[in-house]
Amino acid sequence: MARNYIVTGGFGALGRAVCSELLSAGHRVVAMDIASPPGGFTVNAIGQLDLADERAVAEGYAKAEQMLGGIDGVVNVAGGFLWETLADGTIRNWERMLSMNLLTAAISCKAALAHLRPGGSIVNIGAAAASNTATGMAPYAASKAGVMALTEGLSAELSERNIRVNAVLPTIIDTPKNREDMPEADFSAWVQPAAAAKAIAFLLSSDSSAINGAGIKLSTGR
């Protein structure tokens, strides 16, 4: 059965892969992003939307519901990364990571509450790096640990509405930006966006009805 989904951060590498996976299964999708839609982007799109602005996101959801005729699920892909030690970095960058990764997810989830139908599902994007944090990873890891806390708390909150909330926790996803930032890495060990998208689509589907409040690590095993 075709369902209606929102994908925030839908114009990036992972967001586009998620949109493609859902569309290929016959679902309807609206992608939201702070950027403008890239050339050749054929998905229903709401661009230039500040996903850290609560009012703007609420308006975006209202528009998306009009476009789709109802909302069955949300994938919160929007986010960002930086490597920075506490000694040499700035507290402003901690705020930046919290805004990009945690607040965007929380604001999207809150906006979704007014629209999600029973039986719906939310999938957030956490990070495997949020545990056993290495040098320079603390700002990013702290924000992604917050995403997991949001996932667990909201899953309990929405259980009576029959809405599930889960997260995927990727290691490193093979995106052009990650390749640019880590040119000496072994790209073959990274998670492909299409593979991550399939895991996300599974968590959105009724096939995963017994999974709620979980954080599922995504790794190639290498």
N, C-alpha and C positions, 0 to 999 in steps of 0.2 A: 504494500500500500504506500502510495506517495505521501510524503510528509513535508513539512515546511520548516526550514532551518535558517538561523542567523549565524554568520561567521564574522566575528570581529577580527581586525587585522587581515582581512580577506584578500588584500592585494599583494601580500608578500609571498615568498616561496612556499611556506607551509600552508598559508591561508588559501592560496590558489589550488594546491594539491587537495585540500579538504573539499573545497568547492567542486572540483573536478570529480572526486570520488562520489560525493553525494549526488551530483547531477547524473553521473553514469548509472546510478542505481534508480533513477527516475524521480528523485526528490526535487523540490523547489527550494531555491537558495537566494538569500539576499546577503551580499558581502558589504561590510561597513569598514571604513578605514579613514585615517587622518589624511592620507594622500589622495590624489586624484586617480581615477581608474586608469590602469596602464593601457597602452595601445593594444587593440585586439581583444580586450576583456569583454566577454559576452555574458557574464553573469549579471543579474539584477544588482545594481550597486548604489550605495550611498557613500559618496566620497567627501573629502574635506570635512570630516566629522571628528571633532575633538573628543576622543574616547575617555578623557579624564574630566570632562565637563558633564556633570550629572544632568543638567537640564537639556543639553544638546543630545545626549544619548537617549533620554526619555523621548524626545521628539523623534529621534531616529527610529526607535522601536515602534512608535505609533505609525510612522510612515511605512515601515517594513510590514507591519500587520495589514495595512491597507493594500500593499502590493501583493501579499501572499494569501490573505484571507484567513489568517490565524498562524500561530507559532507553536511548533512542537518541540523544538530543541535549539540549543545555543552552543556554539563552540567559541571559546574566548582565546583566540590566538594572539591578539595584540600584545606586544611587549618589546623588550629591548635588553641589551647586554652591555656591560663594561667590566673591565679588569682594572682594579685599582687598590693599592694597599691603603690602610687607614692612615699610616704615617705620612704618606706622600699625597694622599687624595684630599677631597673636600666633603664635608657633610652635605653640601648641596647635591652631590652625586648620589648619596644615599637616598635623599628625597626624590631625586630623579628616578632611581630604580624602583622605589616604592610606588611612585606615581605610574610609571610605565607598565609595571608588571602586576602589582597588587591592586591598586586603586582602579585601574581600567577594568580588571576582572570583576571587582566588587560592584562598580557602577553599572556594568553591563548586566550582572546577575540581578541587581536591584530593579533595573528597568524591565528586565524580563519577567519579573514576578507578576506584573499586571496583565501579561499576555499569554504566558505558557499554559497550555491545556493539560489536563490530567493525563498521566502516562508519558509526560514529556521528560526530557533529559538535558542536563547541562554538562559539558565537558570543558574543564579548564586545562591550561598548559602550565604544568609545574616544571621541575627540573631535577634530574638525578643529582646534580651538583648541590642541591639544597642540604644534603647530608654529607658528613665527612668533608667539610669545606676546606679547600686549599687556599694558599696565600693569594691574596688579591681578588678572591671570589666572594668575599663576605657581603658587599652591598647587593650583588645579584642574588646570592644564595638566600639572604635574609628576605628579600622580596618574594622569592619563589617558595620559601618555607611558609610565608604568609598566604600564598595561593593555596597551599595544601591545607592550612588551617581553615581558610574560607570554605574549601571544598568539604571538609569534614563537618564543620558546623552547619553549613547550609543543607547538607544531605539530611541531617537530623531534623532541621527546621521544616523542610519541605516533604518529609516522608508521609505526613498525613494527607498531603495533596497528591500523593502518588507521582511525585516528580523526583527523579534521581539526579545526583550530582557526583561526578567522578573527575579524576584528573589523570592525565598521562605525564610521565616524568622522563623526558628524553635525556639521553646522554648528550651527544652532539648531532645536530641535524645537518645534513649535507646541503648547504645553501651557498649561493655565490658570495654572500657577505662573510660567512664563516670561512670559506676558502681564502678570501682576501685577507682576513684577519690572521689566519693560521696556515700560511702557504707551505710550510714544511711538514704538516700533519699527514697521517695516512688516511686519506679520504675514504678508502674502501672500508674502514672500520666505523664510519659514521652511518647514522640512520637516514635512509632515504625519505624525502618528504612523502612520497606515495605510500611507503610502508607505514609511516606514522599516521597518514590519513585513513588507511584501512583500519587501524586500531581505534582511531577516534570514531569512525563510522560504526564500528561494532558497539562501542559504548553508548552511542546514540540509539541503537536499535533495540527492539524487544528481545533479541537473542541474549542480551546482557541484563535481563530483568532482575537477576539475582545479585547484581553488582551495584553497590551504593556506598558512597563515602570512601572509595578506594583510590589509591595512588598507584598507578601501574607503570613500572619502569619500562622504557623503550630502549633496547640495546641490540646491536648485532651479535653480541656474545663474544666479540673478539677483544 
